[in-house]
Amino acid sequence: MHAQISVVARQFLLGATLVTGLMKPISAPAEMYVAGTAGVNFADRINSIAGTGSQAGVPGPFVDFDLQNSITYGAKVGYFPGHSWYGIEGEVLHTTPHIKQLDADPGIHMRVTTVSANFIARYPGRTLQPYGGVGVGAAIAHIGDTATVRSDTDSAVVWNVLAGLRAFLTPQIAIFGEYKYMGSTFTFNQAFGDLGGFRGNYRAQHILGGLSFHF
């Protein structure tokens, strides 16, 4: 009788140990990646133009500044805590949406570099991962010298929203396509020298693609 009880007790303990092991959460290692990206900036106009300095208060309305479409390129670094639905991403992008015409100037060279931190939500599939995100950061915009405009630089807050799809070629290598819409407000106080400058809202749509390495 005691032997039977001992056998039953051992079987119960073994079963409890197995159940406990199955119920114990599996800890997945954190996922990180680096990526290169490139694409096209379909730049909108710089709108809501207003004068600054001695140009401040000059009655409008002012004509929006048309921007050229341009190449965009940059890099990303991402981190996801385990095989989770959410993560963070650091990104830098560079583009040159030149101003097509400003008064007598046939065109003004402009370059924009953005550095942002994005919150990313995704479906953590093994092959396909649709994702979306929002981010905020800093934008550095520079305009060049022309016959009537002085070189000037501004740093401003930039925001963006994005959506994309990542496809894994191997467990460590993936390709992705992404749409990004971003905006900022640039102020070029020295653009017209002693006559002041201007500010306006910058908006841009990016179609991007790239390759990412996961580890």
C-alpha angles and dihedrals in degrees: 000000000000090000091054091050090049091052092048091048092051091049090049092050091048092050092047090051092052093048091048090051092050093048093049110104116250110235113220120201118251115268121227132176143180122206143182119216138187138169146117131310110214092196120202122210126286098246140179089048116193133173123247132200111008087353091062113117095017104147116252164147094197122201115253116249114243116222130207122240110248147178117274126200136168149122141263138206117195138186130193121180099236121316089326137149096243140046146146131259135195116207141180123192132181127196140158111219096172119204107250098211138351116185106298094355115099089209144340124218113236131177128188127196119186129193114189145164115223133197107218128200117189146164102250097222120162094230108016125033119182111194145175136190152167129223148176133202146122131305125201113200126186131186122196134229121275135165091280106018129068124219111264139169132206135185117206143160114273129196131193144182122202145180130188151148127240122200121194117222091181131358088270105032127063140166123215143188122207143183117208130183117192139174142188141159116241125199120196103185096173098044093111098031113223089002092068127236145254143256132204146162116271119206127177139175118210129198106196140176133183155149124259132195116209127202 
